[in-house]
Amino acid sequence: MLESSRVILAPLDGEDISDEHIQWFNDPATFLYLGTKFGQTKSTVKAYVQSIKPPNLICKIVVKPDHRYVGNIALQHFDSVHRRMELGIVVGVVDARGKGIGKQACSLIIKYAFEHLNMHKITAGTVAENISMDKAFRDLGFKVEGRLLEHWYVEGKYHDVYRYGLLGPDFKPVL
Ligand SMILES: CC(C)(COP(=O)(O)OP(=O)(O)OC[C@H]1O[C@@H](n2cnc3c(N)ncnc32)[C@H](O)[C@@H]1OP(=O)(O)O)[C@@H](O)C(=O)NCCC(=O)NCCS
């Protein structure tokens, strides 16, 4: 378990997947910027969770003090040569968004990646219009390394995507 002032990250098990959890991924406001789209079921989400093997990891984001499970966060694409992993996050509970939870959860898992997995770099990406994600990444020290033009199709048009990278010395934790 990883813990900061407002957030606990605990490993996500296939058995943790509830109907509410499935609804997160079938909500257009949530899947707008995610790789997955409408049509998720317990079995598709469970298969995805079970496909993530250590040292890659996927965790539940649990908010203190009431221990509400509000989203998931993952580190994937572990690269043992170049010491990189890719960060992904969803705060599925709509009323938990915009309160600093996403940024703090990212900070906590990045700290783990640098201090325990000996990562050299964390990578991430999001649609340029995803203001809260972009702000969280920049606040944590990520640099925009590229803008992929018309890379993401949502709501009838193509959107640009930012690719980000974070090196250890640039990391500004929010814990
Ligand atoms: C993107 C997401 C993970 C961000 O998490 P969050 O908990 O909502 O974000 P935070 O509250 O930590 O916000 C980060 C910053 O953005 C700011 N922010 C949020 N919405 C904003 C807006 N519309 N305009 C300006 N700033 C905004 C917040 O104030 C915060 O800055 P601060 O710490 O200086 O106050 C979450 O909203 C989410 O899961 N959305 C749906 C799925 C998704 O987009 N996942 C990411 C795919 S890459």
The ligand as an SDF file (V2000), in Angstrom:
LIG
                    3D

 48 50  0  0  0  0  0  0  0  0999 V2000
   -7.7790   13.7540  -15.7770 C   0  0  0  0  0  0  0  0  0  0  0  0
   -7.9690   13.3430  -14.3220 C   0  0  0  0  0  0  0  0  0  0  0  0
   -7.1580   12.0900  -14.0060 C   0  0  0  0  0  0  0  0  0  0  0  0
   -7.4580   14.5070  -13.4360 C   0  0  0  0  0  0  0  0  0  0  0  0
   -7.6550   14.1790  -12.0770 O   0  0  0  0  0  0  0  0  0  0  0  0
   -8.3970   15.2210  -11.1160 P   0  0  0  0  0  0  0  0  0  0  0  0
   -8.3670   14.6860   -9.7460 O   0  0  0  0  0  0  0  0  0  0  0  0
   -9.7260   15.5610  -11.7000 O   0  0  0  0  0  0  0  0  0  0  0  0
   -7.4200   16.4810  -11.2850 O   0  0  0  0  0  0  0  0  0  0  0  0
   -6.8710   17.4350  -10.1550 P   0  0  0  0  0  0  0  0  0  0  0  0
   -7.9920   17.8800   -9.2750 O   0  0  0  0  0  0  0  0  0  0  0  0
   -5.6860   16.8070   -9.5200 O   0  0  0  0  0  0  0  0  0  0  0  0
   -6.4730   18.6910  -11.0530 O   0  0  0  0  0  0  0  0  0  0  0  0
   -5.2130   18.9740  -11.5240 C   0  0  0  0  0  0  0  0  0  0  0  0
   -5.1300   20.4770  -11.7010 C   0  0  0  0  0  0  0  0  0  0  0  0
   -5.9550   20.9030  -12.7930 O   0  0  0  0  0  0  0  0  0  0  0  0
   -6.7440   22.0050  -12.3740 C   0  0  0  0  0  0  0  0  0  0  0  0
   -7.9680   22.0190  -13.1700 N   0  0  0  0  0  0  0  0  0  0  0  0
   -8.9390   21.0930  -13.2140 C   0  0  0  0  0  0  0  0  0  0  0  0
   -9.8860   21.4590  -14.0950 N   0  0  0  0  0  0  0  0  0  0  0  0
   -9.4940   22.6350  -14.6220 C   0  0  0  0  0  0  0  0  0  0  0  0
  -10.0360   23.5400  -15.5790 C   0  0  0  0  0  0  0  0  0  0  0  0
  -11.1900   23.2700  -16.1990 N   0  0  0  0  0  0  0  0  0  0  0  0
   -9.3480   24.6800  -15.8730 N   0  0  0  0  0  0  0  0  0  0  0  0
   -8.1840   24.9440  -15.2720 C   0  0  0  0  0  0  0  0  0  0  0  0
   -7.6060   24.1230  -14.3460 N   0  0  0  0  0  0  0  0  0  0  0  0
   -8.2610   23.0000  -14.0390 C   0  0  0  0  0  0  0  0  0  0  0  0
   -6.9830   21.7470  -10.9130 C   0  0  0  0  0  0  0  0  0  0  0  0
   -7.3690   22.9550  -10.2400 O   0  0  0  0  0  0  0  0  0  0  0  0
   -5.6110   21.2550  -10.4850 C   0  0  0  0  0  0  0  0  0  0  0  0
   -4.6990   22.3180  -10.3180 O   0  0  0  0  0  0  0  0  0  0  0  0
   -4.3210   22.8480   -8.8400 P   0  0  0  0  0  0  0  0  0  0  0  0
   -3.7420   21.6510   -8.1200 O   0  0  0  0  0  0  0  0  0  0  0  0
   -3.3350   23.9190   -9.1030 O   0  0  0  0  0  0  0  0  0  0  0  0
   -5.6070   23.3210   -8.2290 O   0  0  0  0  0  0  0  0  0  0  0  0
   -9.4920   13.0860  -14.0130 C   0  0  0  0  0  0  0  0  0  0  0  0
  -10.2260   14.2800  -14.1670 O   0  0  0  0  0  0  0  0  0  0  0  0
  -10.0760   11.9960  -14.8980 C   0  0  0  0  0  0  0  0  0  0  0  0
   -9.8960   10.8260  -14.6200 O   0  0  0  0  0  0  0  0  0  0  0  0
  -10.7940   12.3680  -15.9540 N   0  0  0  0  0  0  0  0  0  0  0  0
  -11.4230   11.4090  -16.8620 C   0  0  0  0  0  0  0  0  0  0  0  0
  -10.4790   10.3870  -17.5180 C   0  0  0  0  0  0  0  0  0  0  0  0
   -9.1880   10.9860  -18.0190 C   0  0  0  0  0  0  0  0  0  0  0  0
   -9.1700   12.0140  -18.6930 O   0  0  0  0  0  0  0  0  0  0  0  0
   -8.0820   10.3180  -17.6930 N   0  0  0  0  0  0  0  0  0  0  0  0
   -6.7610   10.7200  -18.1340 C   0  0  0  0  0  0  0  0  0  0  0  0
   -6.4800   10.1530  -19.4800 C   0  0  0  0  0  0  0  0  0  0  0  0
   -4.8250   10.5260  -19.9500 S   0  0  0  0  0  0  0  0  0  0  0  0
  1  2  1  0
  2  3  1  0
  2  4  1  0
  2 36  1  0
  4  5  1  0
  5  6  1  0
  6  7  2  0
  6  8  1  0
  6  9  1  0
  9 10  1  0
 10 11  2  0
 10 12  1  0
 10 13  1  0
 13 14  1  0
 14 15  1  0
 15 16  1  0
 15 30  1  0
 16 17  1  0
 17 18  1  0
 17 28  1  0
 18 19  1  0
 18 27  1  0
 19 20  2  0
 20 21  1  0
 21 22  1  0
 21 27  2  0
 22 23  1  0
 22 24  2  0
 24 25  1  0
 25 26  2  0
 26 27  1  0
 28 29  1  0
 28 30  1  0
 30 31  1  0
 31 32  1  0
 32 33  2  0
 32 34  1  0
 32 35  1  0
 36 37  1  0
 36 38  1  0
 38 39  2  0
 38 40  1  0
 40 41  1  0
 41 42  1  0
 42 43  1  0
 43 44  2  0
 43 45  1  0
 45 46  1  0
 46 47  1  0
 47 48  1  0
M  END
$$$$
